[in-house]
Amino acid sequence: MGLRDNVKAKLGPAKGKVSDLAQRHEGKIHHGLDKAAQAVDKRTKGKYSDRIQSGTGRAKGAMDRLTHHGDTAPGTGGTAAPGAGGTTTPPGTGRTAPPRDAGGAPHPEAPPPTS
């Protein structure tokens, strides 16, 4: 058994506890994320508003995946919800699309799609 397997075995029960706590306090966590985003936006005088919104959306998406780790949307086959960040494979293309922000728009730092 390798180091990775040992770490996974020891962290497995903790993930369930964290998920349970996050599920119980999901509203408070989302509120805290919004409040922190507003504070940072105010301190930076709106200079980084787009990035702050994107980061907040990604954090909320990660929270949603953590709290609903066993749930999958019908017809998705267990994949993350659209706009949850990361990359997706467009149907029928066999290639990976660029990362998208929480609103579904291409991420500003993503490389342009290749043809």
Protein Blocks (a to p, Z undefined) as FASTA:
>chain_A
ZZklmmmmmmmmmmmmmmmmmmmmmmmmmmmmmmmmmmmmmmnnomlmmmmmmmmmmmmm
mmmmmmmmmbccehklopacehigpjdddehklpacddddfkopacfkbccddZZ
